[in-house]
């Protein structure tokens, strides 16, 4: 049976305390909350919080990254916008810069730190943009070098795309295999498409261009039909709905969320097995028209 300590920081051997705290920090880095991680370890949160001083670490400390502001070894993953206000973007900071960011120095805020850092990097001819997928930053802090593993993933992605798979299905395949993008936990259709368009192999460029031209023609034809379609024709509704979803490469999950219905309902519409009441078809046609128009506008 797992031991459970609730009696304070001095009731367990020092070696065991360090092991438990290390396990707690590992679970925190994997995405568990502080209390959930403590429960998995079998030690109360407050006890672990006291024990952490033995390792001189906190749950939000990070290892191996340079400080965004001064370039020293980072210790904290600092939220640019506080987490309590919904902030998600983080920057690595060392202990000193982290203290400055929390207004221990009233003249220093995260905004001024970012401005100073970008100005210093530009003055030193250092790379200031986001590192694209398929590349890593070289040791000199200026050049980009290829990442072989990520390049192999891009090759696999283009093979799947040229085989006829949609962006959504490719994302599902990558997520199921545990392959993560550079700056996120999961792949999304928009981010995948943007990365692919920035890394188009020469042999795939012609094929993708032809597919895109055919897709534009198909959607323009569907747009004309949607604008003229009567609401009392069930077969025509299912045909137009199915064709639009396929042309836009929208999954049943995405369309179900947009329309506020179940995925099985969307699947029936796509399979042309059933259609909504005629009174509901007009607003659905209006939404389909808006999606097609927005997509065509983005291609210009």
C-alpha positions in Angstrom: 0.0 0.0 0.0 1.3 3.5 -0.9 2.5 5.6 2.0 0.6 8.8 2.6 2.3 11.7 4.5 0.2 14.4 6.0 2.3 15.2 9.1 4.7 17.9 7.9 8.0 18.2 6.0 10.2 16.4 8.6 8.2 13.1 8.9 9.7 11.4 5.8 13.4 10.7 5.0 15.1 13.3 3.0 15.9 11.0 0.1 12.3 9.9 -0.1 11.1 13.6 0.1 13.2 14.5 -2.9 11.9 11.5 -4.9 8.2 12.4 -4.1 8.7 16.1 -5.0 10.5 15.1 -8.2 7.5 12.8 -9.1 5.1 15.6 -8.3 6.9 18.1 -10.6 6.9 15.5 -13.4 3.2 15.1 -13.1 2.8 18.9 -13.1 4.8 19.2 -16.3 2.6 16.5 -17.9 -0.4 18.8 -17.3 -1.9 17.6 -14.0 -3.1 20.3 -11.5 -1.2 20.8 -8.3 -3.8 19.0 -6.2 -4.4 16.2 -8.7 -0.6 15.6 -9.0 -0.3 15.5 -5.2 -3.1 12.9 -5.0 -1.4 10.7 -7.5 1.8 11.0 -5.5 0.0 10.2 -2.3 1.1 13.3 -0.4 -0.9 16.4 0.5 -0.3 19.5 -1.6 0.8 21.7 1.3 3.3 19.0 2.5 4.8 18.8 -1.0 4.9 22.6 -1.3 7.0 22.7 1.9 9.2 19.8 0.7 10.0 21.5 -2.6 12.6 23.7 -0.9 14.8 20.6 -0.7 15.1 20.6 -4.5 15.0 24.4 -4.8 12.3 24.1 -7.5 8.7 25.1 -8.0 6.0 23.5 -10.2 6.2 26.3 -12.8 10.0 26.1 -13.2 11.4 25.0 -16.5 14.8 23.5 -17.5 17.1 24.0 -20.4 15.6 27.1 -22.0 17.3 30.5 -22.2 15.7 33.5 -20.5 13.7 35.5 -23.0 15.0 38.8 -21.6 18.7 38.3 -20.7 19.6 34.9 -22.2 20.6 33.3 -18.9 19.2 29.9 -17.9 15.4 30.2 -17.5 13.7 29.1 -14.3 10.1 30.1 -14.8 7.5 29.8 -17.6 5.9 33.2 -17.2 2.4 34.1 -18.4 2.5 37.3 -20.5 -1.2 37.8 -19.6 -2.0 36.4 -16.1 -3.5 32.9 -16.1 -6.3 34.2 -13.9 -7.4 36.5 -16.9 -7.2 33.7 -19.4 -3.7 34.2 -20.6 -2.0 31.3 -22.5 1.1 32.8 -24.0 4.2 32.1 -21.9 7.9 33.2 -22.1 10.8 31.6 -20.3 12.4 33.9 -17.7 15.2 33.6 -15.2 14.7 34.3 -11.5 15.8 38.0 -11.7 13.7 38.8 -14.8 10.7 36.9 -13.4 10.9 39.1 -10.3 11.0 42.2 -12.5 8.0 41.0 -14.5 6.0 40.7 -11.3 6.6 44.4 -10.6 9.1 44.0 -7.8 10.9 46.6 -9.9 8.0 49.1 -10.5 9.8 50.6 -13.6 9.9 47.2 -15.3 6.9 45.5 -16.9 6.7 42.5 -19.2 5.8 44.9 -22.1 9.0 47.0 -21.6 11.0 43.8 -21.2 9.8 42.5 -24.5 10.6 45.7 -26.3 14.1 45.9 -24.8 14.7 42.2 -25.7 13.6 42.6 -29.3 15.7 45.8 -29.7 18.8 44.1 -28.3 18.3 41.0 -30.5 17.9 43.2 -33.6 21.0 45.1 -32.7 23.0 41.9 -32.4 21.5 40.5 -35.6 19.8 37.7 -33.7 16.7 35.8 -34.9 13.5 37.5 -33.5 10.7 35.6 -35.2 8.9 32.4 -34.4 10.9 29.3 -35.3 9.0 27.5 -38.1 8.1 23.8 -38.0 10.9 21.8 -39.5 13.7 24.0 -38.2 15.6 24.7 -35.0 17.6 27.8 -33.9 21.3 27.3 -34.3 23.7 27.8 -31.4 24.7 31.3 -32.7 21.1 32.5 -32.1 20.7 33.8 -35.6 20.6 30.9 -38.2 18.0 28.2 -38.6 19.0 24.6 -39.1 16.8 21.8 -40.3 15.1 19.4 -37.8 15.3 16.0 -39.4 12.4 14.5 -37.3 10.1 17.3 -38.1 11.1 17.2 -41.8 10.1 13.5 -41.9 6.7 14.4 -40.4 6.2 17.0 -43.1 7.0 14.4 -45.8 4.5 12.0 -44.3 1.9 14.7 -44.1 2.3 15.6 -47.8 2.1 11.9 -48.7 -1.2 11.6 -46.9 -2.4 14.9 -48.5 -1.6 13.7 -52.0 -3.3 10.4 -51.3 -6.5 12.3 -50.9 -6.8 12.7 -47.1 -8.4 15.9 -45.7 -6.6 18.2 -43.3 -8.9 17.1 -40.5 -8.1 13.4 -41.1 -4.3 14.2 -41.2 -4.6 16.1 -37.9 -6.4 13.1 -36.3 -3.7 10.8 -37.5 -0.9 13.0 -36.1 -2.7 13.5 -32.8 -3.4 9.8 -32.4 0.3 9.0 -32.9 1.3 11.5 -30.3 3.1 13.8 -32.8 2.9 17.4 -31.5 3.3 20.7 -33.3 6.1 23.1 -32.2 4.0 25.6 -30.1 0.9 23.6 -29.2 -0.3 20.4 -27.7 -2.5 19.2 -30.6 -2.7 19.8 -34.4 -5.6 21.8 -35.8 -6.6 22.1 -39.4 -5.7 25.7 -39.8 -2.2 25.4 -38.3 -1.5 22.3 -40.3 -2.5 23.9 -43.6 -0.4 27.0 -42.8 2.7 24.8 -42.1 2.1 22.7 -45.2 1.8 25.7 -47.5 5.1 27.1 -46.2 6.8 23.7 -46.9 5.5 22.6 -50.3 7.6 20.1 -52.1 8.1 20.9 -55.8 6.4 17.8 -57.0 3.5 18.4 -54.8 3.1 22.1 -55.7 1.6 21.4 -59.1 -0.8 18.7 -57.8 -2.0 20.9 -54.9 -2.4 23.9 -57.2 -4.6 21.8 -59.6 -6.6 20.5 -56.7 -7.1 24.1 -55.4 -8.3 25.4 -58.8 -10.8 22.5 -59.0 -12.0 23.1 -55.5 -12.6 26.8 -56.2 -14.7 25.9 -59.3 -16.7 23.3 -57.3 -17.5 25.8 -54.5 -18.5 28.6 -56.9 -20.9 26.1 -58.6 -22.3 25.1 -55.2 -22.7 28.7 -54.2 -24.9 29.4 -57.2 -27.0 26.4 -56.4 -27.4 27.2 -52.7 -28.6 30.7 -53.5 -31.3 29.4 -55.9 -32.2 26.2 -54.0 -35.9 25.8 -52.8 -36.4 24.6 -49.3 -39.1 22.0 -50.1 -36.7 19.6 -52.0 -35.3 17.2 -49.5 -33.0 15.4 -51.9 -31.5 18.6 -53.2 -30.9 19.9 -49.7 -28.9 16.7 -48.7 -27.0 16.8 -52.0 -25.9 20.5 -51.5 -25.1 20.0 -47.8 -23.0 16.9 -48.5 -21.2 18.6 -51.4 -20.4 21.7 -49.5 -19.1 19.8 -46.4 -16.8 17.7 -48.7 -15.6 20.7 -50.7 -14.8 22.7 -47.5 -13.3 19.5 -45.9 -15.3 20.0 -42.7 -15.7 17.1 -40.4 -19.0 16.0 -39.0 -17.8 17.1 -35.5 -17.0 20.6 -36.7 -20.3 21.1 -38.6 -22.3 19.6 -35.7 -20.7 22.2 -33.3 -21.5 25.0 -35.7 -25.2 24.0 -36.3 -25.8 22.9 -32.7 -26.9 19.4 -33.6 -25.5 15.9 -33.0 -22.9 14.3 -35.2 -25.3 11.5 -36.1 -27.7 14.1 -37.5 -25.0 15.6 -39.6 -24.0 12.1 -40.8 -27.6 11.5 -41.9 -27.6 14.7 -43.9 -24.3 13.9 -45.5 -25.5 10.3 -46.4 -28.7 11.8 -47.8 -30.8 9.7 -45.5 -32.8 12.4 -43.9 -33.2 16.2 -43.9 -34.4 18.8 -41.4 -37.8 20.3 -41.5 -38.3 22.7 -44.5 -38.6 25.7 -42.1 -35.0 25.0 -40.9 -33.4 24.6 -44.3 -33.3 28.3 -45.2 -31.1 29.3 -42.2 -28.8 26.3 -43.0 -28.5 27.4 -46.6 -27.6 31.0 -45.4 -24.9 29.6 -43.1 -23.5 27.4 -45.9 -23.4 30.4 -48.3 -21.5 32.4 -45.7 -18.9 29.7 -45.2 -18.4 29.3 -49.0 -18.1 33.1 -49.5 -15.6 33.5 -46.6 -13.5 30.6 -48.0 -13.5 32.0 -51.5 -12.5 35.5 -50.2 -9.5 34.1 -48.4 -8.2 32.5 -51.6 -7.9 35.9 -53.4 
